[in-house]
Amino acid sequence: MQQLSEEDPQVIGAYRLLGRLGAGGMGRVYLGRSAGGRTVAVKAVHPHFAQDTQFRARFRREVESARKVGGAWTAPVLDADPEAAVPWVATGYVAGPSLTEAVAEVGPLPEPAVRAIGAGLAEALAAVHGLGLVHRDVKPSNVLLALDGPRLIDFGIARATDGTASLTATGVSIGSPGYMAPEQIVGKDVTGAADVFSLGAVLTYAATGEPPFTGDSSAALLYKVVHEEPVLGPALTGELRELVRACLAKPPSSRPTPADLARHLAGPPGASALIRPGWLPGPLVERVSRQAVELLDLDASAPPAFEERGPGGGAPERAPSPHAPTVTAKSAAVSIGTRKGRGCTLALTVVGALAVATTAALFAFGVLPGTGGGGRDAAGKPAPPAAGASPAAPATVLTDFAGTWTGQVVQSDGTPNGTMTSVITDNAKAAYAVRTTYDVLGVIQCHSKARLTSATTGKITLEESTDGSPGPGCTGQTAAVTYTLAPDGTIAFASDDAKGGNVRATLKRSGG
């Protein structure tokens, strides 16, 4: 989590903001706290969406639909103001990593954990489909792992941007190609069976560390999903393998229902029977515990709630910013109280006990915080360049990087994410050392510029932001990126933008 910057609001609705959790295709997500002490994730949409009347109408409908979900394995919508100058919505905060992060940290999960995740998500989907909704974006980054079970997030809210491609400053995302059902890809009617297909792909990733479909490009990946059989790997065995294979059937009618899937995975007692002490690997329990302690520490450093007021008793006035406009303290009429969590008897250390006590509901909407990295100061903010220009670097350092570089972009879970072309200048005094174009199938493009923040022999670190006004589907977010020269003459590119998939790329010099 990052500290709030000068451009961030201090209050949204009835919630005092404690920090920034991340940013994604729809907007920015903040950690907030109500006057009654409840911790929430507050999402404020991007200003360019706020100006779109059709988006507002969809957002309003989807918020109302999402309010109805509130199942045992989801993060509930608590409050919202679709009519605000900048629409926002608040959900329960879930203390735990995403499935993407969990697999990256500890590798494939053991079968009992995979079955528990599958049963919980299947029960969540059964409830949502019963309301006439379809999630349409079930993927590892939309699955959170808390001590008391998995959570499926982004219900309904993802549909508010249906038809609008999401493109971050450091990567491209048009849905999630490796987890979309074939009927989604070819444009046929989408039913709840599409979510079951996606769930099968998610369980494959959880059990093997790899998605069932991979490809060197987005086009190749989409082709495989539609026309080829999934690759499940040797780690998936027995009944679990057969259930996953059934979920990944090409015809929607051949897939099991979420209710049938939950019964096969957990039996009559349901998913809760599988959530026992030790259901999560030890390193993940430790991580959740650390998060809980950090959450408690925020109270010691955060300013008092709602003490500073602007004209009319609202939030303090602040200069508008192209990235995050001021949001005044207007709230929808929703009662807010402290939610009782599930009982938990995990035998943990003191740190673990704190985690259990504070786990309520994290990282809503599939938007995750950045992982830090180069170009950040001690507070976690991007290190500003001196006098509005890139810091001076030895000419030989930039000379080694100078030129045009291209390559395929890949997310941390192996999903192809378009291509990128970076033009690096050897002028150490230039305001922007790198300008990049991110591209998906020649249809969607976003452009970025990057200021140099540090340079050593063989590696440069920069702060990347949008170049010009964000185009359709471009969010205009900032991120720390690195370019590292490899012995074979290529460049290893890395971004700390978690919503963009913590993308990586191997770049080759054009013409080389």
C-alpha positions as CSV (number, residue, x, y, z in Angstrom):
1,M,0.0,0.0,0.0
2,Q,1.2,3.5,-0.8
3,Q,0.9,6.6,1.2
4,L,-1.6,9.2,0.1
5,S,-0.1,11.9,-2.2
6,E,-0.9,15.5,-2.6
7,E,-3.2,14.7,-5.5
8,D,-5.3,12.2,-3.5
9,P,-8.4,13.2,-1.6
10,Q,-8.3,12.8,2.2
11,V,-12.0,11.8,2.5
12,I,-14.5,10.1,0.1
13,G,-18.1,9.9,1.2
14,A,-18.2,9.0,4.9
15,Y,-14.7,7.4,4.8
16,R,-11.4,8.8,6.0
17,L,-8.7,7.6,3.6
18,L,-5.6,5.9,5.1
19,G,-3.6,5.0,1.9
20,R,-3.8,4.0,-1.7
21,L,-4.2,0.3,-2.4
22,G,-3.7,0.6,-6.2
23,A,-5.2,1.7,-9.5
24,G,-6.7,-0.1,-12.5
25,G,-8.9,0.3,-15.5
26,M,-11.8,1.9,-13.7
27,G,-10.1,4.1,-11.2
28,R,-8.1,4.3,-8.0
29,V,-8.7,2.2,-4.9
30,Y,-8.0,3.5,-1.4
31,L,-8.0,2.0,2.1
32,G,-10.6,3.8,4.1
33,R,-12.2,3.7,7.5
34,S,-15.7,4.7,8.6
35,A,-16.5,6.8,11.6
36,G,-17.6,3.6,13.3
37,G,-14.2,2.0,12.7
38,R,-14.9,-0.3,9.8
39,T,-12.1,-0.8,7.3
40,V,-13.2,-0.6,3.6
41,A,-11.8,-0.4,0.1
42,V,-13.0,2.7,-1.6
43,K,-13.0,2.9,-5.4
44,A,-13.1,6.3,-7.2
45,V,-13.6,6.0,-10.9
46,H,-11.3,7.8,-13.4
47,P,-12.5,11.3,-14.4
48,H,-12.9,10.4,-18.1
49,F,-15.4,7.7,-17.1
50,A,-17.2,10.2,-14.9
51,Q,-17.9,12.4,-18.0
52,D,-19.5,9.5,-19.8
53,T,-23.3,9.4,-19.2
54,Q,-23.6,5.9,-20.5
55,F,-20.9,4.7,-18.1
56,R,-22.7,6.4,-15.2
57,A,-25.9,4.6,-16.1
58,R,-24.2,1.2,-16.3
59,F,-22.2,1.9,-13.1
60,R,-25.4,2.8,-11.3
61,R,-27.1,-0.4,-12.4
62,E,-24.2,-2.6,-11.6
63,V,-23.6,-1.1,-8.1
64,E,-27.2,-2.0,-7.3
65,S,-26.7,-5.5,-8.6
66,A,-23.5,-5.9,-6.7
67,R,-25.3,-4.8,-3.5
68,K,-27.5,-7.9,-3.8
69,V,-24.6,-10.4,-3.9
70,G,-23.1,-10.2,-0.4
71,G,-22.5,-13.9,-0.3
72,A,-20.3,-15.8,2.1
73,W,-17.3,-15.9,-0.4
74,T,-17.4,-12.3,-1.8
75,A,-16.4,-8.8,-0.6
76,P,-19.8,-7.0,-0.1
77,V,-20.6,-3.6,-1.5
78,L,-21.3,-1.4,1.6
79,D,-21.8,2.1,0.2
80,A,-21.7,4.1,-3.1
81,D,-22.5,7.4,-4.7
82,P,-23.0,7.0,-8.5
83,E,-24.2,10.6,-8.7
84,A,-21.1,12.2,-7.2
85,A,-18.8,14.4,-9.4
86,V,-16.5,11.4,-9.3
87,P,-18.6,8.3,-8.7
88,W,-17.3,5.9,-6.0
89,V,-18.2,2.7,-4.3
90,A,-17.0,1.1,-1.0
91,T,-16.6,-2.6,-0.4
92,G,-15.5,-4.7,2.5
93,Y,-11.7,-5.0,2.9
94,V,-10.3,-8.5,2.6
95,A,-7.0,-9.1,4.3
96,G,-5.1,-11.5,2.1
97,P,-3.1,-11.8,-1.2
98,S,-4.6,-12.5,-4.6
99,L,-4.2,-16.0,-6.0
100,T,-1.8,-14.6,-8.5
101,E,0.4,-13.3,-5.7
102,A,0.1,-16.4,-3.6
103,V,1.2,-18.7,-6.5
104,A,4.1,-16.3,-7.3
105,E,5.3,-16.5,-3.7
106,V,4.8,-20.1,-2.7
107,G,4.3,-21.9,-6.0
108,P,1.4,-24.3,-6.9
109,L,-1.0,-24.9,-3.9
110,P,-1.7,-28.3,-2.4
111,E,-4.8,-30.1,-3.5
112,P,-6.8,-29.4,-0.2
113,A,-6.3,-25.7,-0.7
114,V,-7.2,-25.9,-4.4
115,R,-10.4,-27.8,-3.5
116,A,-11.3,-25.2,-0.8
117,I,-10.8,-22.4,-3.3
118,G,-12.8,-24.1,-5.9
119,A,-15.7,-24.9,-3.6
120,G,-15.9,-21.4,-2.2
121,L,-15.8,-19.8,-5.6
122,A,-18.4,-22.2,-7.0
123,E,-20.7,-21.3,-4.1
124,A,-20.2,-17.6,-4.8
125,L,-21.0,-18.1,-8.5
126,A,-24.1,-20.1,-7.7
127,A,-25.4,-17.2,-5.6
128,V,-24.6,-14.6,-8.2
129,H,-26.0,-16.6,-11.1
130,G,-29.2,-17.0,-9.0
131,L,-29.5,-13.2,-9.2
132,G,-29.3,-13.2,-12.9
133,L,-25.7,-11.9,-13.0
134,V,-22.7,-13.2,-14.8
135,H,-19.2,-12.3,-13.4
136,R,-17.4,-12.6,-16.8
137,D,-13.9,-11.9,-15.3
138,V,-13.1,-14.8,-13.0
139,K,-9.3,-14.9,-12.9
140,P,-6.5,-15.4,-10.4
141,S,-6.1,-11.7,-9.6
142,N,-9.9,-11.5,-8.7
143,V,-9.5,-14.3,-6.1
144,L,-8.3,-13.2,-2.7
145,L,-7.1,-15.7,0.0
146,A,-8.1,-14.7,3.5
147,L,-7.6,-16.8,6.7
148,D,-11.2,-17.7,6.8
149,G,-11.5,-18.7,3.1
150,P,-11.3,-17.4,-0.5
151,R,-13.2,-14.4,-1.8
152,L,-14.3,-13.7,-5.4
153,I,-14.3,-10.0,-6.1
154,D,-15.4,-7.6,-8.9
155,F,-19.0,-8.9,-9.1
156,G,-21.0,-6.8,-11.5
157,I,-18.6,-3.9,-11.2
158,A,-16.5,-5.3,-14.1
159,R,-19.6,-5.2,-16.3
160,A,-19.8,-1.4,-15.9
161,T,-16.9,-1.1,-18.3
162,D,-18.2,-3.9,-20.6
163,G,-17.0,-3.1,-24.1
164,T,-14.3,-0.7,-22.9
165,A,-10.8,-2.1,-23.1
166,S,-8.6,-1.4,-20.2
167,L,-5.0,-0.3,-20.9
168,T,-2.7,0.7,-18.1
169,A,0.5,2.8,-18.5
170,T,2.6,-0.3,-18.3
171,G,0.5,-3.0,-19.9
172,V,-2.6,-3.8,-21.9
173,S,-5.6,-5.7,-20.7
174,I,-8.7,-6.5,-22.8
175,G,-10.4,-8.8,-20.5
176,S,-8.3,-11.8,-19.5
177,P,-7.6,-13.9,-22.7
178,G,-6.3,-17.0,-20.9
179,Y,-9.3,-17.2,-18.7
180,M,-12.2,-16.2,-21.0
181,A,-14.6,-18.8,-22.2
182,P,-14.7,-19.6,-26.0
183,E,-18.1,-18.1,-26.4
184,Q,-16.9,-14.8,-24.9
185,I,-14.0,-14.7,-27.4
186,V,-16.2,-15.4,-30.5
187,G,-18.9,-12.9,-29.4
188,K,-21.7,-15.4,-28.6
189,D,-24.2,-15.0,-25.8
190,V,-22.5,-15.3,-22.4
191,T,-24.2,-17.2,-19.6
192,G,-23.1,-18.4,-16.2
193,A,-21.4,-21.4,-17.9
194,A,-18.7,-18.9,-19.0
195,D,-17.8,-18.3,-15.4
196,V,-17.5,-22.1,-14.9
197,F,-15.0,-22.3,-17.7
198,S,-13.0,-19.4,-16.2
199,L,-13.1,-21.2,-12.8
200,G,-11.6,-24.3,-14.3
201,A,-8.8,-22.2,-15.7
202,V,-8.2,-20.6,-12.3
203,L,-8.1,-24.0,-10.5
204,T,-5.6,-25.2,-13.1
205,Y,-3.4,-22.2,-12.3
206,A,-3.8,-22.7,-8.5
207,A,-2.8,-26.4,-8.8
208,T,0.0,-26.2,-11.4
209,G,1.2,-22.6,-11.4
210,E,0.4,-22.3,-15.1
211,P,-2.8,-21.5,-16.9
212,P,-4.3,-24.2,-19.1
213,F,-3.8,-22.2,-22.3
214,T,-0.6,-20.3,-23.1
215,G,0.7,-18.6,-26.2
216,D,3.3,-16.2,-27.5
217,S,0.8,-13.6,-28.5
218,S,-2.7,-12.6,-27.6
219,A,-4.0,-13.8,-31.0
220,A,-2.4,-17.3,-30.5
221,L,-3.7,-17.6,-27.0
222,L,-7.3,-16.7,-28.0
223,Y,-7.1,-19.2,-30.9
224,K,-6.0,-22.0,-28.5
225,V,-8.9,-21.3,-26.1
226,V,-11.4,-21.6,-28.9
227,H,-9.9,-24.5,-30.8
228,E,-7.4,-26.5,-28.8
229,E,-7.6,-28.7,-25.7
230,P,-6.3,-27.4,-22.3
231,V,-2.9,-28.4,-21.0
232,L,-3.5,-29.5,-17.4
233,G,-0.1,-30.8,-16.4
234,P,0.8,-33.8,-14.1
235,A,0.1,-32.0,-10.8
236,L,-3.7,-32.2,-11.5
237,T,-4.8,-35.8,-10.8
238,G,-7.8,-37.9,-9.9
239,E,-11.2,-36.4,-9.4
240,L,-9.9,-32.9,-9.3
241,R,-8.4,-33.2,-12.7
242,E,-11.7,-34.6,-14.2
243,L,-13.7,-31.8,-12.6
244,V,-11.4,-29.2,-14.1
245,R,-11.5,-30.8,-17.5
246,A,-15.3,-30.8,-17.3
247,C,-15.3,-27.1,-16.5
248,L,-13.0,-26.4,-19.5
249,A,-15.4,-28.2,-22.0
250,K,-15.8,-26.1,-25.2
251,P,-19.7,-26.4,-25.3
252,P,-21.2,-24.4,-22.5
253,S,-23.9,-27.1,-22.0
254,S,-21.2,-29.7,-21.2
255,R,-19.9,-27.9,-18.2
256,P,-21.1,-28.6,-14.7
257,T,-23.2,-26.0,-12.8
258,P,-21.5,-24.2,-9.9
259,A,-23.7,-26.0,-7.5
260,D,-22.7,-29.4,-8.8
261,L,-19.1,-28.4,-8.8
262,A,-19.3,-27.2,-5.2
263,R,-20.9,-30.6,-4.2
264,H,-18.1,-32.6,-5.9
265,L,-15.4,-30.5,-4.3
266,A,-16.7,-30.2,-0.8
267,G,-19.5,-32.6,-0.3
268,P,-22.8,-31.8,1.5
269,P,-21.3,-29.6,4.3
270,G,-20.1,-27.1,1.6
271,A,-16.9,-25.1,1.3
272,S,-16.8,-24.1,5.0
273,A,-16.0,-27.7,5.8
274,L,-12.7,-27.4,3.9
275,I,-11.7,-24.1,5.6
276,R,-9.8,-25.5,8.6
277,P,-6.6,-24.6,10.4
278,G,-3.8,-25.0,7.9
279,W,-5.9,-24.7,4.8
280,L,-3.5,-22.0,3.6
281,P,0.3,-22.8,3.4
282,G,2.3,-21.3,6.3
283,P,4.1,-18.6,4.3
284,L,0.7,-17.2,3.2
285,V,-0.6,-17.2,6.8
286,E,2.5,-15.3,7.8
287,R,1.9,-12.8,5.0
288,V,-1.7,-12.1,6.1
289,S,-0.5,-11.7,9.6
290,R,1.9,-9.0,8.6
291,Q,-0.8,-7.2,6.6
292,A,-3.0,-7.1,9.7
293,V,-0.2,-5.6,11.8
294,E,0.5,-3.0,9.2
295,L,-3.2,-2.2,9.2
296,L,-3.2,-1.6,12.9
297,D,-0.1,0.6,12.6
298,L,-2.0,2.9,10.3
299,D,-4.1,4.2,13.1
300,A,-1.0,5.5,14.9
301,S,0.1,7.6,11.9
302,A,-3.2,8.6,10.3
303,P,-4.8,12.0,10.9
304,P,-8.0,12.1,13.0
305,A,-11.1,11.4,11.1
306,F,-13.0,14.4,9.7
307,E,-11.3,17.0,11.9
308,E,-10.2,19.2,9.0
309,R,-13.2,20.7,7.1
310,G,-13.6,22.9,4.1
311,P,-16.3,25.4,3.3
312,G,-19.8,24.1,4.3
313,G,-18.3,21.4,6.6
314,G,-17.2,19.2,3.8
315,A,-13.8,17.7,3.1
316,P,-10.9,20.3,2.8
317,E,-10.7,21.9,-0.6
318,R,-7.7,20.8,-2.8
319,A,-6.5,21.9,-6.2
320,P,-7.8,19.6,-8.9
321,S,-5.4,17.2,-10.6
322,P,-5.6,15.4,-13.9
323,H,-5.0,12.2,-12.1
324,A,-7.3,12.3,-9.0
325,P,-9.9,15.1,-8.6
326,T,-11.1,16.2,-5.2
327,V,-14.0,14.2,-3.9
328,T,-16.3,15.9,-1.3
329,A,-17.8,14.2,1.7
330,K,-21.1,13.2,0.2
331,S,-22.4,9.7,1.1
332,A,-25.3,7.5,0.1
333,A,-27.8,6.8,2.8
334,V,-26.4,3.4,3.9
335,S,-26.0,2.4,7.6
336,I,-22.5,1.4,8.4
337,G,-21.5,-0.7,11.3
338,T,-18.7,-3.1,12.5
339,R,-19.2,-6.5,10.7
340,K,-18.8,-9.6,12.7
341,G,-16.2,-11.9,11.1
342,R,-16.4,-15.7,10.9
343,G,-15.1,-17.6,13.9
344,C,-11.6,-18.8,13.5
345,T,-9.6,-21.2,15.7
346,L,-6.3,-21.1,13.9
347,A,-3.4,-21.6,16.3
348,L,-1.2,-18.7,15.4
349,T,1.4,-16.5,16.9
350,V,0.5,-13.1,18.4
351,V,0.9,-11.6,14.9
352,G,-1.4,-14.3,13.5
353,A,-4.0,-13.6,16.2
354,L,-4.0,-10.0,15.2
355,A,-4.7,-11.0,11.6
356,V,-7.7,-13.1,12.6
357,A,-9.1,-10.3,14.7
358,T,-8.8,-7.7,12.0
359,T,-9.8,-9.8,9.0
360,A,-13.1,-8.4,7.8
361,A,-13.2,-8.3,4.1
362,L,-8.9,-6.5,0.5
363,F,-8.1,-5.3,-2.7
364,A,-11.6,-5.1,-4.2
365,F,-12.3,-4.9,-7.9
366,G,-9.2,-7.0,-8.7
367,V,-7.1,-3.9,-8.2
368,L,-3.9,-4.7,-6.3
369,P,-1.3,-2.4,-4.8
370,G,2.1,-2.0,-6.5
371,T,5.0,-4.0,-5.3
372,G,7.3,-1.1,-5.0
373,G,10.7,-1.4,-6.6
374,G,13.1,0.9,-8.2
375,G,12.3,4.6,-8.5
376,R,10.5,4.7,-5.1
377,D,11.4,6.7,-2.0
378,A,11.2,5.6,1.6
379,A,7.5,6.4,1.7
380,G,6.8,4.3,-1.3
381,K,6.2,7.2,-3.7
382,P,7.9,7.6,-7.0
383,A,11.2,9.5,-6.5
384,P,10.8,12.9,-8.3
385,P,13.3,14.0,-10.9
386,A,15.3,17.1,-10.3
387,A,14.0,20.4,-11.7
388,G,11.5,18.7,-13.9
389,A,14.0,16.7,-15.9
390,S,15.7,13.3,-15.8
391,P,18.6,13.2,-13.3
392,A,22.0,13.3,-14.9
393,A,23.4,9.9,-15.8
394,P,26.8,9.0,-17.3
395,A,26.5,9.3,-21.0
396,T,27.9,5.8,-21.5
397,V,25.1,4.4,-19.4
398,L,22.3,5.8,-21.6
399,T,24.3,5.3,-24.8
400,D,24.2,1.5,-24.1
401,F,20.4,1.7,-24.0
402,A,19.8,4.2,-26.8
403,G,17.6,3.0,-29.6
404,T,14.3,1.5,-30.4
405,W,13.4,-1.8,-28.6
406,T,10.4,-4.1,-29.1
407,G,9.0,-7.2,-27.5
408,Q,6.0,-9.2,-26.3
409,V,4.5,-8.2,-23.0
410,V,3.6,-11.1,-20.5
411,Q,1.8,-10.9,-17.2
412,S,3.2,-12.5,-14.1
413,D,0.8,-15.4,-14.5
414,G,2.1,-16.1,-18.0
415,T,-0.8,-14.5,-19.9
416,P,0.3,-12.6,-23.0
417,N,-0.5,-8.9,-22.8
418,G,0.2,-7.3,-26.2
419,T,3.4,-5.8,-27.4
420,M,5.5,-2.8,-26.5
421,T,8.0,-0.5,-28.3
422,S,10.3,1.7,-26.3
423,V,12.4,4.5,-27.8
424,I,15.3,5.3,-25.4
425,T,17.3,8.5,-25.8
426,D,21.0,8.9,-25.0
427,N,20.4,12.6,-24.0
428,A,20.9,12.5,-20.2
429,K,19.3,16.0,-19.9
430,A,16.1,15.1,-21.7
431,A,12.9,15.6,-19.6
432,Y,11.9,12.0,-20.6
433,A,14.4,9.3,-21.3
434,V,12.0,6.8,-22.7
435,R,8.7,6.9,-24.7
436,T,6.8,3.7,-25.1
437,T,3.8,2.5,-27.1
438,Y,1.7,-0.4,-25.8
439,D,-0.3,-2.2,-28.4
440,V,-3.0,-5.0,-28.6
441,L,-3.6,-6.5,-32.0
442,G,-3.2,-3.1,-33.6
443,V,-6.6,-2.0,-32.3
444,I,-5.8,-0.5,-28.9
445,Q,-2.8,1.7,-28.3
446,C,-1.5,3.7,-25.3
447,H,1.5,5.9,-25.1
448,S,3.7,6.6,-22.1
449,K,6.7,8.7,-21.2
450,A,9.2,8.0,-18.5
451,R,11.5,10.1,-16.4
452,L,14.8,8.7,-15.3
453,T,15.1,8.2,-11.5
454,S,18.3,6.2,-11.2
455,A,20.9,4.7,-13.5
456,T,23.8,2.3,-13.1
457,T,25.8,0.4,-15.6
458,G,23.4,-2.0,-17.2
459,K,20.2,-0.9,-15.5
460,I,18.0,2.2,-15.6
461,T,14.9,2.9,-13.4
462,L,12.2,5.3,-14.4
463,E,8.8,6.7,-13.4
464,E,6.4,6.1,-16.2
465,S,3.2,8.0,-16.9
466,T,0.8,8.6,-19.8
467,D,2.0,10.6,-22.7
468,G,-0.6,13.2,-23.5
469,S,-4.3,12.8,-22.7
470,P,-5.3,9.2,-22.1
471,G,-7.0,7.8,-25.1
472,P,-10.0,5.4,-25.1
473,G,-9.2,2.6,-22.7
474,C,-6.0,4.2,-21.3
475,T,-6.0,4.9,-17.6
476,G,-3.0,7.2,-17.5
477,Q,-1.6,5.7,-14.3
478,T,2.1,6.0,-13.1
479,A,4.4,3.1,-12.3
480,A,8.1,2.4,-11.6
481,V,9.7,0.5,-14.5
482,T,13.2,-0.9,-15.1
483,Y,15.3,-1.7,-18.2
484,T,18.2,-4.1,-17.6
485,L,20.7,-5.1,-20.2
486,A,21.2,-8.8,-20.6
487,P,24.4,-10.6,-21.7
488,D,22.8,-11.6,-25.0
489,G,22.1,-8.0,-26.0
490,T,18.4,-7.9,-25.1
491,I,16.7,-5.8,-22.4
492,A,14.7,-7.2,-19.6
493,F,11.8,-4.9,-18.9
494,A,9.8,-5.0,-15.6
495,S,6.9,-3.0,-14.2
496,D,5.6,-2.7,-10.7
497,D,2.0,-2.1,-11.9
498,A,0.1,-5.0,-10.3
499,K,-3.2,-4.2,-12.0
500,G,-1.4,-4.4,-15.3
501,G,-0.2,-7.8,-14.3
502,N,3.3,-6.9,-13.0
503,V,4.2,-7.2,-16.7
504,R,7.6,-8.4,-18.0
505,A,9.1,-8.3,-21.5
506,T,12.3,-9.3,-23.3
507,L,13.0,-6.4,-25.7
508,K,15.2,-6.7,-28.8
509,R,16.7,-3.8,-30.6
510,S,14.7,-3.0,-33.8
511,G,16.5,-4.4,-36.8
512,G,18.7,-6.6,-34.5
